[in-house]
Amino acid sequence: MADLSDDETQIVLTEKGKLHAIRFKIDDMQIAKPKKWDRKWRIVVFDIPEKRRNARDALRRKLRELDFYELQKSVFIHPFECRDKIDFIAEVFQIRPHLRYGILENITNEAELVKHFKLH
């Protein structure tokens, strides 16, 4: 164990505890809405194999909870910065090789998305 100063506390989690801590964080996750939108779209694209169906379904549920808009079954979009959250989700569900994150400056039929996210 590392030497700690008087005002430091070290907590070591068991494997079960780590799973609970991660679940707690992912369940409370939210995407912050900035005061001003930067007019960029964050896109998440994935192709998760059938043998990982549970992870794929969990990812879709989480993206919907985070208010992503589903463009297609495996393509979701959001107007606000969220890369750190997507990276975290990819690690938790162990799907990093099957997921891509990108930023778009424009997209066709943008008015539908602007309306959905109330960005007027």
DRENMIKOL-378576 format. One record per residue (C-alpha): z, y, x; residue in three letters; residue number from 1. Coordinates in Angstrom, 1 decimal. Layout:
N
z/y/x/code/pos
Z/Y/X/ALA/NUM
...
END
This chain:
120
z/y/x/code/pos
0.0/0.0/0.0/MET/1
-0.8/3.5/1.2/ALA/2
1.9/6.0/2.1/ASP/3
2.4/8.4/-0.8/LEU/4
3.9/11.8/-0.8/SER/5
6.8/12.6/-3.1/ASP/6
4.6/14.0/-5.8/ASP/7
2.0/11.1/-5.8/GLU/8
1.9/8.0/-7.8/THR/9
-0.3/5.0/-7.2/GLN/10
-1.2/2.7/-10.1/ILE/11
-3.0/-0.6/-9.5/VAL/12
-4.7/-2.1/-12.5/LEU/13
-5.2/-5.8/-13.1/THR/14
-8.7/-6.9/-14.0/GLU/15
-7.7/-6.9/-17.7/LYS/16
-6.2/-3.4/-17.3/GLY/17
-9.5/-2.2/-15.7/LYS/18
-11.5/-3.5/-18.7/LEU/19
-9.1/-1.7/-21.0/HIS/20
-9.3/1.6/-19.0/ALA/21
-13.1/1.5/-19.0/ILE/22
-13.2/0.7/-22.7/ARG/23
-10.9/3.6/-23.5/PHE/24
-13.0/6.0/-21.5/LYS/25
-16.3/4.8/-23.0/ILE/26
-14.9/4.9/-26.6/ASP/27
-13.8/8.5/-26.2/ASP/28
-17.0/9.6/-24.4/MET/29
-18.8/12.7/-25.8/GLN/30
-21.6/14.9/-24.6/ILE/31
-20.6/18.6/-24.3/ALA/32
-22.7/21.1/-26.1/LYS/33
-23.4/24.1/-23.8/PRO/34
-23.3/27.7/-25.2/LYS/35
-27.0/27.9/-24.5/LYS/36
-29.5/25.1/-24.5/TRP/37
-31.7/24.8/-21.3/ASP/38
-34.7/23.7/-23.4/ARG/39
-34.9/20.4/-21.6/LYS/40
-34.8/16.9/-23.1/TRP/41
-32.9/14.0/-21.6/ARG/42
-34.6/10.7/-22.2/ILE/43
-33.2/7.2/-21.9/VAL/44
-35.7/4.3/-21.7/VAL/45
-34.8/0.7/-21.4/PHE/46
-36.2/-2.8/-21.4/ASP/47
-33.3/-5.2/-21.4/ILE/48
-34.1/-8.9/-21.5/PRO/49
-33.4/-11.0/-24.6/GLU/50
-30.8/-13.0/-22.6/LYS/51
-28.8/-9.7/-22.4/ARG/52
-29.2/-8.9/-26.1/ARG/53
-25.4/-8.1/-26.5/ASN/54
-25.7/-5.4/-23.8/ALA/55
-28.9/-4.1/-25.3/ARG/56
-27.3/-3.8/-28.8/ASP/57
-24.1/-2.2/-27.4/ALA/58
-26.2/0.3/-25.5/LEU/59
-28.1/1.3/-28.7/ARG/60
-24.8/1.6/-30.6/ARG/61
-23.4/3.8/-27.9/LYS/62
-26.4/6.1/-27.7/LEU/63
-26.3/6.5/-31.5/ARG/64
-22.6/7.3/-31.3/GLU/65
-23.4/10.0/-28.7/LEU/66
-25.9/11.5/-31.2/ASP/67
-29.1/10.5/-29.3/PHE/68
-32.2/10.5/-31.4/TYR/69
-34.1/7.3/-31.5/GLU/70
-37.8/7.9/-30.8/LEU/71
-38.5/4.1/-30.6/GLN/72
-36.4/1.0/-30.4/LYS/73
-35.8/1.4/-26.7/SER/74
-36.4/5.2/-26.2/VAL/75
-33.7/7.7/-27.0/PHE/76
-33.6/11.5/-26.5/ILE/77
-30.9/14.1/-26.3/HIS/78
-31.0/17.9/-25.6/PRO/79
-27.9/18.2/-23.4/PHE/80
-26.9/17.1/-19.9/GLU/81
-25.5/13.6/-19.9/CYS/82
-26.7/11.8/-16.8/ARG/83
-23.2/11.0/-15.6/ASP/84
-22.4/9.4/-19.0/LYS/85
-25.7/7.3/-18.9/ILE/86
-24.9/6.2/-15.4/ASP/87
-21.4/5.2/-16.5/PHE/88
-22.7/3.3/-19.5/ILE/89
-25.3/1.5/-17.3/ALA/90
-22.5/0.3/-15.0/GLU/91
-20.2/-0.8/-17.8/VAL/92
-22.9/-2.8/-19.6/PHE/93
-24.3/-4.0/-16.2/GLN/94
-27.9/-2.9/-17.2/ILE/95
-28.8/-0.4/-14.4/ARG/96
-32.0/-2.3/-13.4/PRO/97
-33.2/-2.2/-16.9/HIS/98
-32.6/1.5/-17.8/LEU/99
-34.3/4.7/-16.8/ARG/100
-33.1/8.3/-17.3/TYR/101
-35.3/11.3/-17.1/GLY/102
-35.6/15.0/-18.0/ILE/103
-38.6/16.4/-20.0/LEU/104
-39.5/20.0/-20.2/GLU/105
-41.7/19.6/-23.3/ASN/106
-42.5/16.9/-25.8/ILE/107
-44.9/16.8/-28.7/THR/108
-43.5/17.3/-32.2/ASN/109
-40.5/19.1/-30.7/GLU/110
-39.8/20.9/-33.9/ALA/111
-38.5/17.7/-35.5/GLU/112
-36.0/17.2/-32.6/LEU/113
-34.9/20.9/-32.6/VAL/114
-34.2/20.5/-36.3/LYS/115
-32.3/17.2/-35.9/HIS/116
-30.0/18.7/-33.2/PHE/117
-29.7/22.1/-35.0/LYS/118
-31.0/24.0/-31.9/LEU/119
-32.4/27.0/-33.8/HIS/120
END
